[in-house]
Amino acid sequence: MEFKAVLKHVRISSQKVRKLIDAVKGQPVEAGLNILKFMPLKAAAIVEKVVKSALANAEQKEGVDIDSLVIKNIIADQGPTLKRFRARARGRGSRILKRTCHITVILAEE
């Protein structure tokens, strides 16, 4: 059985989240949470929150052994981009792209 949690419109680039995904994929949930807890990246705290949410979703079901859950997959898709403007020299302007992402965590039993 699979359990899923999705966090949308997170104000961080999906590229930055994908950096740490490989360190956690395939790990048991407890080990994955320990790895994320001690990573110095901003994305680690965000992904940890989503993994905890997926774990809480799993606890809602009857007869699920939480100790046997494994982080099957984590997906970081690109979300909508906020387009901003910055004044430059000689009356010009340049674009600032503030990227967002959608993070999906899937837990499965071994």
Backbone as CSV, one residue per row, in Angstrom:
resi,resn,N_x,N_y,N_z,CA_x,CA_y,CA_z,C_x,C_y,C_z
1,MET,0.838,-1.178,0.000,0.000,0.000,0.000,0.886,1.246,0.000
2,GLU,0.468,2.254,-0.739,1.251,3.487,-0.842,0.525,4.635,-0.156
3,PHE,1.316,5.529,0.402,0.787,6.722,1.064,1.494,7.927,0.481
4,LYS,0.742,9.003,0.287,1.259,10.126,-0.470,0.950,11.440,0.239
5,ALA,1.867,12.406,0.098,1.635,13.772,0.576,2.209,14.730,-0.463
6,VAL,1.482,15.830,-0.699,1.889,16.804,-1.711,1.930,18.191,-1.071
7,LEU,2.996,18.923,-1.344,3.120,20.313,-0.911,3.281,21.156,-2.164
8,LYS,2.376,22.094,-2.366,2.390,22.878,-3.599,2.784,24.327,-3.342
9,HIS,3.286,24.958,-4.379,3.636,26.388,-4.396,4.662,26.749,-3.324
10,VAL,5.704,25.937,-3.185,6.772,26.202,-2.230,7.729,27.204,-2.865
11,ARG,8.122,28.244,-2.134,8.965,29.295,-2.696,10.446,28.896,-2.684
12,ILE,10.749,27.855,-3.431,12.126,27.418,-3.619,12.193,26.766,-4.990
13,SER,13.321,26.880,-5.633,13.482,26.304,-6.961,13.480,24.777,-6.882
14,SER,12.856,24.136,-7.867,12.815,22.676,-7.876,14.215,22.091,-8.065
15,GLN,15.089,22.836,-8.691,16.476,22.398,-8.892,17.187,22.223,-7.544
16,LYS,16.920,23.102,-6.604,17.546,23.026,-5.282,17.003,21.852,-4.471
17,VAL,15.731,21.522,-4.678,15.133,20.392,-3.967,15.670,19.078,-4.522
18,ARG,15.852,19.009,-5.836,16.338,17.778,-6.475,17.742,17.405,-6.028
19,LYS,18.516,18.377,-5.538,19.872,18.101,-5.054,19.872,17.066,-3.940
20,LEU,18.918,17.155,-3.029,18.947,16.287,-1.844,18.022,15.084,-1.938
21,ILE,17.226,15.002,-2.992,16.273,13.900,-3.117,16.967,12.537,-3.154
22,ASP,18.082,12.433,-3.878,18.763,11.143,-4.034,19.301,10.589,-2.713
23,ALA,19.609,11.479,-1.764,20.145,11.028,-0.477,19.086,10.310,0.356
24,VAL,17.813,10.580,0.072,16.736,10.072,0.919,15.940,8.956,0.242
25,LYS,15.909,8.940,-1.072,15.107,7.962,-1.811,15.540,6.538,-1.481
26,GLY,14.566,5.667,-1.220,14.853,4.263,-0.941,15.184,3.967,0.508
27,GLN,15.298,4.980,1.338,15.634,4.790,2.748,14.375,4.481,3.557
28,PRO,14.516,3.784,4.687,13.389,3.691,5.619,13.032,5.089,6.124
29,VAL,11.791,5.285,6.511,11.312,6.623,6.870,12.114,7.218,8.023
30,GLU,12.388,6.417,9.042,13.118,6.913,10.212,14.528,7.378,9.830
31,ALA,15.210,6.592,8.999,16.556,6.967,8.554,16.507,8.200,7.659
32,GLY,15.507,8.275,6.800,15.367,9.426,5.915,15.133,10.717,6.676
33,LEU,14.309,10.640,7.721,14.056,11.829,8.544,15.321,12.267,9.283
34,ASN,16.128,11.305,9.743,17.393,11.654,10.402,18.363,12.328,9.442
35,ILE,18.421,11.838,8.212,19.305,12.449,7.207,18.863,13.883,6.935
36,LEU,17.558,14.078,6.752,17.042,15.411,6.435,17.212,16.392,7.592
37,LYS,17.102,15.872,8.811,17.182,16.734,9.993,18.539,17.432,10.101
38,PHE,19.611,16.742,9.687,20.950,17.288,9.863,21.559,17.852,8.588
39,MET,20.764,17.968,7.524,21.257,18.610,6.305,21.133,20.125,6.450
40,PRO,22.143,20.879,6.030,22.116,22.333,6.224,21.331,23.105,5.162
41,LEU,20.654,22.419,4.256,19.940,23.096,3.176,18.537,23.517,3.611
42,LYS,18.035,24.607,3.028,16.671,25.064,3.300,15.662,24.023,2.822
43,ALA,15.961,23.404,1.685,15.050,22.422,1.096,14.886,21.201,2.001
44,ALA,15.881,20.881,2.807,15.821,19.704,3.674,14.695,19.845,4.703
45,ALA,14.547,21.026,5.263,13.482,21.248,6.249,12.109,21.135,5.596
46,ILE,11.997,21.608,4.363,10.716,21.552,3.650,10.353,20.108,3.317
47,VAL,11.321,19.343,2.807,11.068,17.947,2.444,10.775,17.120,3.694
48,GLU,11.454,17.423,4.795,11.204,16.716,6.058,9.746,16.892,6.489
49,LYS,9.230,18.098,6.316,7.849,18.388,6.676,6.867,17.559,5.840
50,VAL,7.172,17.404,4.542,6.285,16.641,3.665,6.357,15.152,3.988
51,VAL,7.552,14.651,4.319,7.698,13.241,4.688,6.907,12.961,5.976
52,LYS,6.961,13.871,6.933,6.193,13.705,8.167,4.690,13.713,7.881
53,SER,4.275,14.532,6.922,2.867,14.576,6.547,2.421,13.261,5.917
54,ALA,3.264,12.689,5.049,2.947,11.392,4.442,2.902,10.298,5.510
55,LEU,3.778,10.386,6.493,3.784,9.427,7.600,2.499,9.540,8.422
56,ALA,2.030,10.759,8.636,0.775,10.970,9.358,-0.404,10.413,8.558
57,ASN,-0.340,10.525,7.228,-1.388,9.938,6.387,-1.405,8.417,6.534
58,ALA,-0.216,7.821,6.644,-0.117,6.371,6.798,-0.666,5.920,8.155
59,GLU,-0.469,6.729,9.191,-0.951,6.383,10.527,-2.470,6.350,10.598
60,GLN,-3.144,7.043,9.701,-4.609,7.086,9.700,-5.235,5.749,9.309
61,LYS,-4.503,4.959,8.522,-5.033,3.668,8.072,-4.853,2.613,9.162
62,GLU,-5.799,1.701,9.235,-5.736,0.608,10.201,-4.806,-0.489,9.688
63,GLY,-4.050,-1.095,10.574,-3.239,-2.253,10.233,-1.989,-1.960,9.424
64,VAL,-1.470,-0.747,9.512,-0.249,-0.402,8.785,0.915,-0.382,9.770
65,ASP,1.976,-1.116,9.435,3.178,-1.125,10.264,4.055,0.054,9.837
66,ILE,4.107,1.065,10.666,4.810,2.299,10.321,6.321,2.095,10.274
67,ASP,6.832,1.147,11.052,8.273,0.886,11.074,8.775,0.269,9.774
68,SER,7.885,-0.345,9.000,8.308,-0.986,7.751,8.146,-0.088,6.530
69,LEU,7.761,1.174,6.735,7.568,2.083,5.600,8.904,2.562,5.052
70,VAL,8.940,2.702,3.732,10.140,3.146,3.014,9.754,4.334,2.139
71,ILE,10.675,5.282,1.988,10.443,6.405,1.085,10.638,5.887,-0.330
72,LYS,9.537,5.614,-1.010,9.605,5.015,-2.341,10.062,6.029,-3.378
73,ASN,9.488,7.238,-3.331,9.822,8.237,-4.338,9.555,9.630,-3.797
74,ILE,10.374,10.582,-4.236,10.145,11.996,-3.970,10.267,12.712,-5.309
75,ILE,9.262,13.511,-5.634,9.244,14.207,-6.914,9.185,15.703,-6.641
76,ALA,10.028,16.472,-7.323,10.010,17.932,-7.223,9.730,18.491,-8.614
77,ASP,8.475,18.858,-8.843,8.072,19.432,-10.123,8.098,20.947,-10.039
78,GLN,8.256,21.573,-11.200,8.264,23.022,-11.248,6.847,23.559,-11.125
79,GLY,6.682,24.586,-10.296,5.388,25.239,-10.129,5.356,26.536,-10.918
80,PRO,4.365,27.366,-10.666,4.300,28.640,-11.372,5.436,29.567,-10.952
81,THR,5.868,30.409,-11.866,6.962,31.336,-11.611,6.402,32.731,-11.398
82,LEU,6.818,33.382,-10.314,6.426,34.760,-10.057,7.376,35.669,-10.822
83,LYS,6.824,36.563,-11.614,7.660,37.453,-12.425,7.675,38.834,-11.777
84,ARG,8.864,39.300,-11.457,9.033,40.593,-10.804,9.916,41.491,-11.665
85,PHE,9.966,42.768,-11.313,10.658,43.786,-12.099,11.681,44.476,-11.208
86,ARG,12.856,44.762,-11.762,13.880,45.495,-11.027,14.377,46.642,-11.893
87,ALA,14.388,47.835,-11.334,14.848,49.005,-12.077,16.352,48.917,-12.308
88,ARG,16.774,49.289,-13.519,18.189,49.277,-13.882,18.590,50.660,-14.394
89,ALA,19.825,50.777,-14.783,20.354,52.061,-15.239,19.687,52.512,-16.540
90,ARG,19.688,53.818,-16.773,19.179,54.448,-17.999,17.701,54.166,-18.247
91,GLY,16.931,54.031,-17.209,15.494,53.849,-17.360,15.059,52.472,-17.820
92,ARG,15.951,51.537,-17.780,15.605,50.180,-18.195,15.082,49.381,-17.010
93,GLY,14.633,48.187,-17.316,14.188,47.276,-16.267,14.603,45.866,-16.620
94,SER,14.771,45.037,-15.631,15.111,43.638,-15.889,14.158,42.753,-15.093
95,ARG,13.988,41.543,-15.563,13.080,40.589,-14.921,13.771,39.840,-13.810
96,ILE,13.022,39.580,-12.769,13.458,38.666,-11.714,12.433,37.543,-11.692
97,LEU,12.901,36.310,-11.812,12.018,35.149,-11.806,12.119,34.460,-10.448
98,LYS,11.021,34.470,-9.719,10.980,33.797,-8.420,10.264,32.474,-8.620
99,ARG,11.036,31.406,-8.614,10.504,30.095,-8.967,9.856,29.403,-7.769
100,THR,8.869,28.562,-8.067,8.210,27.758,-7.045,8.227,26.298,-7.497
101,CYS,7.910,25.408,-6.581,7.870,23.994,-6.950,6.789,23.261,-6.170
102,HIS,6.445,22.098,-6.688,5.501,21.191,-6.043,6.278,19.942,-5.634
103,ILE,6.206,19.567,-4.355,6.945,18.414,-3.846,5.950,17.300,-3.502
104,THR,6.199,16.103,-4.043,5.361,14.937,-3.786,6.210,13.854,-3.140
105,VAL,5.745,13.300,-2.024,6.443,12.210,-1.344,5.527,10.988,-1.345
106,ILE,6.083,9.839,-1.755,5.333,8.595,-1.774,6.034,7.588,-0.852
107,LEU,5.293,7.090,0.128,5.808,6.068,1.049,5.153,4.741,0.696
108,ALA,5.900,3.654,0.839,5.364,2.325,0.565,5.874,1.345,1.619
109,GLU,5.125,0.272,1.786,5.556,-0.786,2.693,6.563,-1.676,1.989
110,GLU,7.532,-2.196,2.755,8.554,-3.071,2.162,7.954,-4.350,1.643
